[in-house]
Amino acid sequence: MSDNGVRSTIARFFDEKPILKGIAPDQDFFSIGASSLTVIDLQIQIEEALKLSVSTSTLMGSPTVNAWVNAYEQAKSAAKEAQTA
């Protein structure tokens, strides 16, 4: 999956949540009323779709679409490195 695929997958799941629909990529989603339960729900859905894993604490501390894209891109790079090692 390309990095664009990571971004589009994450954006799709964010847009499926009414409170997050149309959120700006650098907007803190906790500041608009998203909860930790929303984060965990999104995390489960995104990780199933991408077949990647990022710690919940990383995602909670990075409450923007762009930060999540970066976190999942790093996980993707680490997974690729592990496969070639």
C-alpha positions in Angstrom: 0.0 0.0 0.0 1.4 3.4 -1.0 1.7 6.2 1.6 -1.2 7.8 -0.3 -3.1 4.6 0.5 -2.3 5.0 4.2 -3.6 8.6 4.1 -6.7 7.8 2.2 -7.5 4.8 4.4 -7.1 6.9 7.6 -9.1 9.8 6.1 -11.9 7.4 5.1 -12.4 6.1 8.6 -12.2 9.5 10.1 -14.9 10.7 7.7 -17.2 7.9 8.8 -17.4 9.4 12.3 -19.9 12.2 12.3 -17.9 14.2 14.9 -14.7 13.9 12.7 -16.2 14.3 9.2 -14.3 16.9 7.3 -11.7 17.5 10.0 -8.6 19.5 8.9 -5.5 17.3 8.7 -3.8 19.2 11.5 -6.8 19.8 13.7 -6.7 18.2 17.2 -9.7 15.9 17.3 -9.9 16.0 21.0 -10.5 19.8 20.8 -13.7 19.2 18.8 -15.1 16.6 21.2 -13.7 13.2 20.1 -13.2 10.8 23.0 -10.6 8.1 23.8 -13.3 5.6 22.8 -13.4 7.2 19.4 -9.6 6.8 19.1 -9.7 3.1 20.0 -12.6 2.4 17.6 -10.7 4.2 14.8 -7.5 2.4 15.7 -9.1 -1.0 15.5 -10.7 -0.3 12.1 -7.6 1.3 10.6 -5.3 -1.5 11.8 -7.5 -4.1 10.4 -7.5 -2.3 7.0 -3.8 -1.5 6.9 -2.5 -4.7 8.6 -0.3 -2.5 10.7 -0.1 -1.8 14.4 0.6 1.5 16.3 0.5 1.8 20.1 -2.7 3.4 21.6 -0.5 5.7 23.6 1.2 7.0 20.4 -2.2 7.7 18.8 -3.7 9.3 21.9 -0.7 11.6 22.0 -1.0 12.4 18.3 -4.6 13.6 17.9 -4.5 14.8 14.3 -5.0 13.0 10.9 -1.5 14.0 9.8 0.1 12.6 13.0 -1.7 9.3 12.5 -0.6 9.1 8.9 3.0 9.7 10.0 2.6 7.0 12.8 1.2 4.4 10.4 3.8 5.2 7.7 6.5 4.7 10.3 4.9 1.3 11.3 4.8 0.4 7.6 8.5 1.2 7.1 9.4 -0.8 10.2 7.4 -3.7 9.0 9.2 -3.6 5.6 12.6 -3.4 7.3 11.7 -6.4 9.5 10.7 -8.4 6.4 14.1 -7.8 4.7 16.2 -8.4 7.8 
